Amino acid sequence: MAYTLLNAINLSLKRVRIIQGDSGDLTSLTDSGHQADIDIMVQAWNEVITDLYDAGHDLPKEEKEGTITLVAAQREYDVPTDMDVLSSNVLLDQTNGQYLFEYPGGFAGMFQDQSQPASYTGLPIYYCINPTNGKFRVDRGPDTGDAGKIYTFIYRKRLYMDSATDTFPFVDTIVNDLIQAVKEVWNRESKEKFDGAAYQKSIARGADHIRQLDYPGKY
């Protein structure tokens, strides 16, 4: 059974001797006696995961499929709440074989090119991300005949964990590898001491195991 964030928090709190034994395991991320330490550990795990993937740029990241469904005359559509960045530069209508391509020049280019946005109607051809609200924006307001068409895209999931039941984007072995790094972040925040060498060794060990497990035969 894959570790959840709650499992990892319990393992980490045992490592820094805040709780002891199975009888001391927390059942949620809310506990009046340990809340400050829990909050630090949640932050520490997210910091360590970010550093892990920043250190290993070749490491595979969790990806998902998302969709938008065209609505008549609607130019903008929500992105998934857990989206970090798009992995593909096209959105594909897999039923009709039609694409939405990234608009040349992005949102600024579309803004400059369309002096009267309401006059652009019909089946969209291009999209961009509107940086003012984080939504997809298409270059044309769909007609009623195009409403309901579904465009699929691939995106990289945001690696942020804050729910007790969140599971890690890698196997339990790597969670165990990273506990030392999490401990060092907790020590830095709680005791104002930090073993940089131990931190980096923990991160490197986790990265090596991700490569070995995801790319059989690489080593």
C-alpha positions as CSV (number, residue, x, y, z in Angstrom):
1,M,0.0,0.0,0.0
2,A,1.5,3.3,-1.1
3,Y,2.5,5.8,1.6
4,T,0.1,8.7,2.2
5,L,1.3,12.1,3.4
6,L,0.0,11.1,6.9
7,N,2.2,8.0,6.8
8,A,5.2,10.1,5.9
9,I,4.4,12.6,8.6
10,N,4.3,9.9,11.2
11,L,7.6,8.4,10.0
12,S,9.2,11.9,10.1
13,L,7.9,12.7,13.5
14,K,9.3,9.5,14.8
15,R,12.7,10.3,13.2
16,V,12.9,13.6,15.2
17,R,11.5,11.9,18.3
18,I,8.3,13.8,18.6
19,I,6.2,10.7,18.6
20,Q,7.1,7.1,19.5
21,G,5.9,3.7,18.4
22,D,2.8,2.7,16.6
23,S,0.7,3.8,19.5
24,G,1.9,7.3,19.0
25,D,0.9,7.5,15.3
26,L,-1.3,10.4,14.4
27,T,-4.6,9.7,12.7
28,S,-5.0,13.1,11.0
29,L,-2.9,16.2,10.3
30,T,-4.7,18.0,13.1
31,D,-3.5,17.5,16.6
32,S,-3.4,20.2,19.3
33,G,-0.4,18.7,21.0
34,H,1.8,18.5,17.9
35,Q,0.3,21.0,15.4
36,A,3.3,23.2,15.1
37,D,5.5,20.2,14.3
38,I,2.9,18.7,11.9
39,D,2.7,22.0,10.0
40,I,6.5,22.2,9.7
41,M,6.7,18.6,8.5
42,V,4.1,19.2,5.8
43,Q,6.1,22.2,4.6
44,A,9.3,20.2,4.8
45,W,8.0,17.4,2.7
46,N,6.8,19.8,0.0
47,E,10.2,21.6,0.1
48,V,12.1,18.4,-0.2
49,I,10.0,17.1,-3.1
50,T,10.6,20.4,-5.0
51,D,14.3,20.2,-4.3
52,L,14.4,16.6,-5.5
53,Y,12.9,17.4,-8.9
54,D,14.9,20.6,-9.2
55,A,18.1,18.7,-8.6
56,G,17.2,16.0,-11.1
57,H,16.0,17.7,-14.2
58,D,15.7,14.4,-16.0
59,L,13.4,12.8,-13.4
60,P,10.0,11.9,-14.6
61,K,7.1,14.0,-13.3
62,E,3.6,12.9,-12.8
63,E,1.4,13.8,-15.7
64,K,-2.4,13.7,-16.2
65,E,-4.9,14.3,-18.9
66,G,-7.3,17.3,-18.8
67,T,-10.0,18.6,-21.0
68,I,-12.0,21.7,-22.0
69,T,-15.4,21.6,-23.5
70,L,-16.3,24.4,-25.9
71,V,-19.3,26.5,-25.0
72,A,-20.9,28.8,-27.5
73,A,-19.4,32.3,-27.5
74,Q,-17.2,31.5,-24.6
75,R,-13.5,32.4,-25.0
76,E,-12.0,31.4,-21.7
77,Y,-11.9,28.1,-19.8
78,D,-10.6,26.9,-16.4
79,V,-7.4,25.0,-16.1
80,P,-7.2,22.0,-13.7
81,T,-6.7,23.1,-10.1
82,D,-3.6,20.8,-9.8
83,M,-1.9,21.9,-13.1
84,D,1.7,23.0,-12.9
85,V,2.5,23.4,-16.6
86,L,1.3,22.0,-19.9
87,S,3.3,19.1,-21.1
88,S,1.9,19.2,-24.7
89,N,1.8,22.4,-26.7
90,V,-1.5,21.4,-28.4
91,L,-5.0,20.6,-27.3
92,L,-6.6,17.8,-29.4
93,D,-10.3,17.1,-30.2
94,Q,-9.8,13.3,-30.4
95,T,-13.3,12.8,-31.9
96,N,-12.9,15.1,-34.9
97,G,-9.1,15.2,-35.2
98,Q,-8.9,19.0,-34.7
99,Y,-6.2,20.8,-32.9
100,L,-5.8,24.0,-30.8
101,F,-2.3,25.3,-31.3
102,E,-0.4,27.6,-29.1
103,Y,-1.0,31.2,-30.2
104,P,2.2,32.8,-31.7
105,G,3.3,35.4,-29.2
106,G,1.0,34.1,-26.5
107,F,-1.6,36.2,-24.7
108,A,0.2,39.4,-25.5
109,G,0.3,38.5,-29.2
110,M,-3.5,37.7,-29.2
111,F,-4.3,40.9,-27.3
112,Q,-2.4,43.0,-29.9
113,D,-3.7,41.2,-32.9
114,Q,-7.4,41.3,-31.9
115,S,-8.4,44.9,-31.6
116,Q,-12.1,43.9,-31.5
117,P,-12.1,40.4,-29.8
118,A,-15.9,40.0,-30.0
119,S,-15.7,39.9,-33.8
120,Y,-13.6,36.7,-33.8
121,T,-16.1,33.8,-33.9
122,G,-16.2,30.3,-35.2
123,L,-14.2,27.1,-34.5
124,P,-11.0,28.1,-32.5
125,I,-7.6,27.3,-33.9
126,Y,-5.3,28.7,-31.3
127,Y,-5.1,29.0,-27.5
128,C,-3.0,30.7,-24.9
129,I,-3.0,31.1,-21.1
130,N,-4.4,34.4,-19.9
131,P,-1.9,35.5,-17.2
132,T,-4.4,37.8,-15.6
133,N,-6.6,34.9,-14.5
134,G,-4.7,31.7,-15.3
135,K,-7.4,30.5,-17.7
136,F,-7.2,29.0,-21.2
137,R,-8.2,31.6,-23.8
138,V,-9.1,30.6,-27.4
139,D,-8.8,32.8,-30.4
140,R,-12.5,32.7,-31.4
141,G,-15.8,32.5,-29.7
142,P,-17.2,29.1,-30.7
143,D,-20.5,28.9,-32.7
144,T,-23.4,26.9,-31.4
145,G,-22.4,24.1,-33.9
146,D,-19.0,23.8,-32.2
147,A,-20.3,23.8,-28.7
148,G,-19.7,20.6,-26.9
149,K,-16.5,19.7,-28.7
150,I,-14.0,18.3,-26.2
151,Y,-10.2,19.1,-26.4
152,T,-7.8,17.0,-24.4
153,F,-4.3,18.0,-23.2
154,I,-1.5,16.6,-21.1
155,Y,-0.2,18.5,-18.1
156,R,2.3,18.1,-15.4
157,K,0.6,17.8,-12.0
158,R,1.6,20.3,-9.3
159,L,3.7,18.5,-6.7
160,Y,2.2,19.9,-3.6
161,M,0.7,17.7,-0.8
162,D,-1.4,19.0,2.0
163,S,-4.1,16.4,2.6
164,A,-3.6,13.4,4.9
165,T,-4.7,11.0,2.1
166,D,-2.4,12.5,-0.7
167,T,-0.1,9.8,-2.1
168,F,3.4,10.4,-3.3
169,P,4.4,10.5,-7.0
170,F,6.9,7.8,-6.4
171,V,7.3,4.5,-4.5
172,D,7.6,4.0,-0.8
173,T,11.4,3.3,-1.0
174,I,12.0,6.8,-2.2
175,V,9.8,8.3,0.6
176,N,12.1,6.4,3.0
177,D,15.2,7.8,1.2
178,L,13.9,11.4,1.8
179,I,13.1,11.2,5.5
180,Q,16.6,12.3,6.4
181,A,16.2,15.4,4.2
182,V,12.9,16.2,5.8
183,K,14.5,15.8,9.2
184,E,17.1,18.4,8.3
185,V,14.5,20.9,7.2
186,W,12.6,20.3,10.5
187,N,15.9,20.8,12.4
188,R,16.5,24.0,10.6
189,E,13.1,25.4,11.4
190,S,12.8,24.0,14.9
191,K,16.4,23.9,16.2
192,E,18.2,26.3,13.9
193,K,20.7,23.6,12.8
194,F,21.1,22.0,9.5
195,D,23.4,19.3,8.1
196,G,23.7,20.3,4.4
197,A,25.7,17.2,3.5
198,A,23.1,14.8,5.0
199,Y,20.4,16.8,3.2
200,Q,22.1,16.5,-0.2
201,K,22.9,12.8,0.3
202,S,19.3,12.1,1.1
203,I,18.1,14.0,-2.0
204,A,20.7,12.3,-4.2
205,R,19.7,8.8,-2.9
206,G,16.0,9.5,-3.7
207,A,16.9,10.8,-7.2
208,D,19.1,7.7,-7.9
209,H,16.3,5.4,-6.9
210,I,13.7,7.2,-9.1
211,R,16.0,6.8,-12.1
212,Q,16.7,3.1,-11.3
213,L,13.0,2.3,-10.8
214,D,11.7,4.3,-13.7
215,Y,14.4,3.4,-16.2
216,P,15.2,-0.3,-15.8
217,G,18.7,-1.2,-17.0
218,K,20.0,2.4,-16.9
219,Y,22.6,1.5,-14.3
